[in-house]
Amino acid sequence: MEIIEIPGGGFSFVLVSSEGSGRGAKTLSDLVASRVLLLLKDGARDSAVAQTVHDYLYTYRMGQVAATLNILSVDVSSGQIRMVRNNPAPFFVIDRSGTHMYQDEAQPIGLHAHTSPVVTSLPIAAYTYVVMFTASLLQAGAHQGRDMELPNYLAGWVADDGRLPDELTELLLQRAMLLDGGEIQHDISIATLAILPAAHRLEQHEGMAAPVRRFYLSVPFEHL
């Protein structure tokens, strides 16, 4: 998971998950993400970036390795939120009209010569939440015959309440852990974007002064 500020105003959130596990999969995921970030920083369109990175991975590994890729962009210049997706897992949008699941068929990058991303565009509008994740989230509880039931679970999130996105992310992670018996069986990455009026942010973060940009990073370290 990487975040980059894009030329013209806005941000892109890049989520990559290579097939397999261990150091090799991590290295490949980092390689793909680095290519995506470099192209985005140079001003390339996110959809073109996904296509170019697919071509690179397909050529580099000769069609033998797959990776899922999501690029979620908030493009201030166009007034749009764009999801560029090469990931069989769907993504969700929660707004004032309800909960919407976007699950158009999308293929991972790297396996087939001709693979294009699925692109979804939405207006930047207040009280909009976008939830993207690796497919492993959907597998939580599967070994115990349980189901995340994401559409039903997310339907209980009311956009008009204006709650912060990290709360929703934590709720999803806690549910996954509960279904997996307290210990996650597969690596899971979740990213939640929220477009909220400043008043809601200030109310929930006492003392926050606008307009100040803040980035937060929380990373656990194992005892060495």
C-alpha positions in Angstrom: 0.0 0.0 0.0 1.5 3.3 -1.1 0.2 6.9 -1.3 1.4 9.6 -3.7 0.5 13.2 -4.4 -0.3 13.5 -8.1 0.4 16.4 -10.4 -2.5 18.8 -10.9 -3.8 18.3 -7.4 -4.9 15.2 -5.6 -3.7 11.8 -4.4 -3.5 8.2 -5.6 -3.6 5.2 -3.3 -1.8 2.1 -4.7 -2.6 -1.4 -3.5 -0.6 -4.3 -4.9 -0.7 -8.0 -3.9 1.4 -10.5 -5.7 0.5 -14.2 -5.8 2.3 -16.5 -3.4 3.7 -15.6 0.0 7.0 -14.8 1.7 9.9 -12.6 0.7 9.5 -13.3 -3.1 5.9 -12.1 -3.2 6.8 -9.1 -1.0 9.7 -8.1 -3.3 7.5 -8.4 -6.4 4.7 -6.3 -4.9 7.3 -3.6 -4.0 8.6 -3.7 -7.5 5.2 -3.3 -9.1 4.2 -0.5 -6.7 7.4 1.3 -7.3 6.8 1.3 -11.1 3.2 2.6 -10.5 4.4 5.4 -8.2 7.1 6.5 -10.7 4.7 6.8 -13.6 2.0 8.6 -11.5 4.6 11.1 -10.3 5.6 11.8 -13.9 2.0 12.7 -14.6 0.8 9.6 -16.5 -3.0 8.8 -16.3 -3.8 6.1 -13.7 -5.5 3.9 -16.3 -2.5 4.1 -18.6 -0.2 3.4 -15.7 -2.0 0.1 -14.9 -1.7 -0.9 -18.5 2.0 -0.1 -18.7 2.8 -1.9 -15.4 0.9 -4.9 -16.7 3.0 -5.0 -19.9 6.1 -4.7 -17.8 5.3 -7.5 -15.4 4.1 -9.8 -18.3 7.3 -9.2 -20.1 9.6 -9.3 -17.0 8.2 -12.6 -15.7 7.0 -14.0 -19.1 3.4 -14.5 -18.0 4.3 -16.7 -15.1 3.4 -14.5 -12.2 0.2 -12.5 -11.4 -0.5 -9.6 -9.1 -3.6 -7.7 -8.3 -3.5 -3.9 -8.6 -5.8 -1.1 -7.4 -5.2 2.6 -8.0 -7.7 4.8 -6.2 -7.3 8.4 -7.2 -8.8 11.6 -5.9 -8.3 14.0 -8.8 -9.0 17.5 -7.8 -8.5 18.9 -11.3 -11.3 16.8 -12.7 -13.5 16.7 -9.6 -13.5 12.9 -9.7 -12.7 9.8 -7.7 -11.4 7.1 -10.0 -10.8 3.4 -9.2 -8.5 1.7 -11.7 -8.8 -2.0 -10.9 -7.0 -5.2 -11.9 -8.3 -7.2 -9.0 -11.0 -9.9 -9.0 -12.1 -8.6 -5.6 -14.8 -5.9 -5.8 -14.8 -2.5 -4.1 -17.5 -0.7 -2.3 -18.9 2.8 -2.3 -21.1 4.1 0.5 -22.9 7.4 0.0 -26.2 9.0 0.9 -28.0 6.8 -1.5 -26.8 3.6 0.1 -24.1 0.9 -0.3 -22.9 0.0 -3.8 -20.7 -2.9 -4.8 -18.6 -2.7 -7.9 -17.7 -6.1 -9.2 -17.2 -5.9 -12.9 -14.9 -8.7 -13.9 -11.3 -7.6 -13.6 -8.2 -9.7 -14.3 -4.9 -9.5 -12.4 -1.9 -8.1 -14.2 1.0 -10.2 -15.5 -0.7 -13.4 -16.8 -2.1 -12.6 -20.2 -0.8 -10.5 -23.0 -3.9 -8.4 -23.4 -5.2 -7.3 -20.0 -6.8 -4.0 -19.3 -8.0 -2.4 -16.1 -11.6 -1.8 -15.2 -12.1 2.0 -14.6 -14.8 3.5 -12.4 -15.3 7.2 -12.1 -17.3 8.9 -9.3 -17.9 12.6 -8.5 -16.1 14.0 -5.5 -19.0 14.6 -3.2 -19.4 15.0 0.6 -20.3 11.9 2.6 -18.7 9.4 0.2 -16.8 6.5 1.4 -14.7 4.1 -0.9 -13.5 0.8 0.5 -10.9 -1.2 -1.4 -9.0 -4.3 -0.1 -7.1 -7.4 -1.1 -9.1 -10.5 -1.9 -7.9 -12.1 1.3 -10.4 -10.0 3.2 -13.2 -12.0 1.5 -11.5 -15.3 2.7 -11.7 -14.4 6.4 -13.5 -17.2 8.2 -13.6 -19.5 5.2 -11.6 -22.2 6.9 -14.3 -22.3 9.6 -17.2 -22.1 7.1 -17.9 -18.5 7.9 -18.5 -15.6 5.5 -17.6 -11.9 5.8 -20.9 -11.0 4.2 -19.4 -7.6 3.3 -22.4 -6.2 1.4 -24.7 -6.7 4.4 -22.1 -5.6 6.9 -21.3 -2.4 5.1 -25.0 -1.6 4.6 -25.1 -0.8 8.3 -22.7 2.1 7.8 -24.6 5.4 7.5 -22.8 7.9 5.3 -24.6 10.9 6.8 -23.1 10.2 10.2 -19.8 11.4 8.9 -17.7 9.0 10.9 -14.0 8.9 10.1 -12.7 6.3 7.7 -10.3 4.7 10.1 -13.2 3.6 12.3 -14.7 1.7 9.4 -11.4 0.1 8.5 -10.9 -1.0 12.1 -14.4 -2.5 12.2 -13.7 -4.5 9.1 -10.4 -5.7 10.4 -12.0 -6.7 13.8 -14.7 -8.6 12.0 -12.1 -10.5 9.9 -10.2 -11.4 13.0 -13.3 -12.6 14.8 -14.3 -14.8 11.9 -10.7 -16.2 11.8 -10.9 -17.1 15.4 -8.8 -14.2 16.6 -5.8 -14.9 14.3 -5.8 -13.7 10.7 -5.1 -16.6 8.3 -4.0 -14.5 5.3 -2.4 -11.1 4.9 -5.1 -8.5 4.5 -4.9 -4.9 3.4 -7.8 -2.5 3.6 -7.9 1.1 2.5 -10.9 3.4 3.2 -11.3 6.8 1.6 -13.8 9.3 3.0 -14.9 12.7 1.6 -16.3 14.6 4.6 -17.2 18.2 5.3 -14.6 20.0 7.5 -17.1 20.4 10.3 -17.3 16.6 10.9 -13.5 16.2 10.9 -13.1 19.1 13.4 -15.8 17.7 15.7 -14.2 14.3 15.8 -10.6 15.5 16.2 -10.8 18.1 19.0 -8.3 20.9 18.5 -7.7 20.2 14.8 -7.1 23.4 12.9 -8.1 23.7 9.2 -6.8 23.7 6.7 -3.9 21.5 7.9 -2.8 18.4 6.0 -1.9 15.4 8.2 -0.6 12.0 7.4 -0.6 9.2 9.9 1.4 6.0 9.8 1.1 3.2 12.4 3.5 0.2 12.0 4.0 -2.6 14.5 7.5 -3.9 15.1 8.2 -7.4 16.3 10.6 -7.7 19.2 14.1 -8.4 18.0 
